[in-house]
Amino acid sequence: MATGGTAYLTTDALTDGLTYYASQTVAGCESDTRLSVTVNISDPAAPTGSAAQSFCSIDLPTVADLTATGTSLIWYDMATGGTAYLSTDALTDGLTYYATQTVSGCESDTRFAVTVSVADPAAPTGSAAQSFCSIDIPTVADLTATGTAIQWYDMATGGTAYLSTDALT
């Protein structure tokens, strides 16, 4: 289609695989040859992965902890439009986060949704004062609390975990 054909408006959407031809007009005269441009419109797929991801509050999870399979992931607060999160933004229990991927400079227009669960279990319960006899050589294993997979520490926050064989003093 070197001459004639359809003139496109600058607002017309491009079509993948279509060849467009450009002429120029200088001093009222249009060029008799045209530049040929074949359009390739890339539309990468959304990333993939687990649509439900669980974290522990004690680990202070952030957007950087979210996982998806894709290239150059960007996490958003909405399925379309919205605001991109920083990798350091804290995850919120019950929120849905949306990921795109960027392939060869093109960001996917569809997004992968991940619903987040951030568990924050209560402390175990039990008697705050416990007594033992020195002759029994009590250890941390002798302490009692009601809960699941109890771990004893030397401080209320942070600190060092005790071994079950550590002697009580």
Secondary structure, 3 states (H helix, E strand, C coil): CCCCCCCCCCCCCCCCCCEEEECCEECCEECCCCEEEECCCCCCCCCECCCEEEEEHHHCCEHHHCCCECCCCEEECCCCCCCECCCCCECCCCCEEEEECEECCEECCCCEEEEEEEECCCCCECCCCCCCCHHHCCEHHHCCCECCCCCCECCCCCCCECCCCCECC
